[in-house]
């Protein structure tokens, strides 16, 4: 199963200079929890989540209209491509501990959003016949990896060195 078979193909985005008041409106109108952030060249350079927005508004003594998305976006962009296998995207989500990925084509254009919610809705139980393209067990294992507490830094360094 490919990412394009599961993703939401009507993504909404904001720009680095979009103020958080406008971003809140986009979250509300589109009923989403993530906004890819685009630069002037229309390339996705980060994301803002509903959590990022809440933390930004709660920790700054500024009005939402005074804070730009570029100030609070997550600059490390994890994404996938429409042609990727869904298991590859799930591995990225598990490794990076994110529940949503922008789907970006080879030219760098935003094509959609892939969320663990969408993946869960496409999962099927293991039956007595052939294994389904996406089974409940794979999805649950990905959720467990996403939500598992991170290892202490020292343990991560030792594991990387081994």
C-alpha positions, -999 to +999 in steps of 0.1 A: +000+000+000+013+034-009+012+067+010-010+082-017-036+055-010-040+067+026-030+104+028-054+133+030-049+149-004-063+183+004-036+199+026-037+234+039-004+252+046+007+285+060+038+307+054+067+316+076+052+351+080+017+339+088+007+352+122-005+327+148-040+342+149-044+333+112-028+299+119-054+292+146-082+301+121-067+276+096-065+249+123-101+255+132-116+258+097-097+229+083-101+207+114-065+198+114-036+196+139-007+203+116+002+230+092+031+227+068+050+260+067+061+273+033+087+298+024+084+325-003+096+299-030+066+276-020+089+250-005+079+234+028+105+243+054+089+231+086+056+224+103+035+240+131+013+217+152-016+226+174+007+218+203+034+241+190+009+269+188-004+264+223+031+263+238+041+294+219+010+313+230+014+302+266+050+310+269+053+344+252+038+376+265+027+385+230-006+386+211-012+358+185-011+384+157+024+395+167+040+360+165+049+345+131+047+308+122+083+309+113+092+317+149+075+286+164+077+260+136+096+228+139+125+234+116+135+197+113+112+185+086+103+149+084+082+140+054+074+112+029+065+109-008+032+098-023+049+068-039+065+056-006+053+023+009+031+030+039+054+009+061+083+032+052+063+062+063+053+044+095+089+036+102+098+074+099+069+083+122+081+057+148+117+067+146+110+104+148+081+101+172+057+121+151+020+112+143+018+132+111+040+138+080+037+162+051+036+143+018+059+161-006+065+151-042+099+149-060+096+185-071+092+196-034+054+204-037+030+196-009+007+168-020-010+159+013-007+150+049-003+114+062-015+109+098-016+079+121-053+084+122-056+079+085-034+049+087-055+033+115-086+038+094-071+018+066-058-011+087-073-045+086-072-075+110-050-105+102-072-132+089-067-168+081-058-160+045-032-136+030-018-108+052-036-075+044-015-047+030-018-029+063-027-048+095-038-037+129-007-052+145+017-030+124-003+001+132-004-007+170+034-014+170+040+020+153+018+038+179+038+020+207+071+032+192+058+068+188+046+070+224+074+051+241+094+074+264+128+083+249+159+066+262+182+087+283+208+105+262+237+083+275+219+051+265+213+065+230+250+074+226+261+039+238+236+023+214+248+044+185+284+036+193+278-002+193 
